[in-house]
């Protein structure tokens, strides 16, 4: 764990030493990739949840 934390600290110090524009150029692709994959995951999970709710409502209407 100490190795990872030392690596993280080194990268953080390197990044904080860059000019703001360079920081943005390094950070934004990572942030955008994380946001994209989070959106894809949430879309899939919520889509399945909505499908299950619709299926349950349809089953309740057919039974009653």
C-alpha positions, -999 to 999 in steps of 0.1 A, spaced: 0 0 0 29 24 7 42 19 -28 9 29 -43 6 59 -20 41 70 -28 33 67 -66 1 87 -61 19 114 -42 46 116 -69 20 120 -96 0 145 -76 31 166 -71 40 164 -108 5 174 -118 3 203 -93 36 216 -107 22 220 -142 5 251 -155 -33 251 -153 -38 246 -190 -15 216 -189 -32 202 -158 -66 205 -177 -51 187 -207 -39 158 -186 -69 155 -163 -99 161 -187 -94 130 -208 -94 109 -176 -124 127 -161 -144 124 -194 -136 87 -197 -147 80 -162 -179 100 -167 -186 82 -200 -182 47 -185 -203 57 -155 -231 70 -178 -230 37 -198 -231 16 -166 -260 37 -151 -279 35 -184 -276 -3 -185 -286 -7 -148 -315 18 -150 -327 3 -183 -328 -32 -168 -346 -18 -137 -372 -1 -159 -377 -33 -179 -383 -52 -147 -408 -27 -134 -427 -28 -167 -427 -65 -167 -440 -66 -131 -467 -41 -139 -477 -61 -170 -478 -93 -150 -500 -77 -123 -524 -64 -149 -528 -97 -167 -533 -116 -134 -560 -93 -121 
